[in-house]
């Protein structure tokens, strides 16, 4: 299941079954993400760029973005990988994720991948590295 919220320029896609409720979205951009409001996503609460930046920080991958066709054309067409000390791999830019069961998923923005092996949302990071004291 997924829910979509749009401002005409960008669309936030929320997958509640994937969400670990880390709260990064609400803490980082409360004018857009308010779990107590109905609907909980207010796309008029910030600029598209601010929303993109906040969605990119979602550790579980429950939040993602769909761009308007023009924005998608203008977006970068390559990925880069950043290793976060004691934490996940951050894949920046569009990429295709192939799951262990063979499913593929296209991701347009940042993806945080588990390195510690303790995530309950593999291959995505769910913050378990903090609880487990993971160090590299």
Helices and strands as residue ranges (DSSP letters): E 3-6, E 10-14, H 24-28, H 48-55, E 63-67, H 69-74, E 80-83, E 89-92, E 95-98, E 104-107, E 111-113, H 128-132
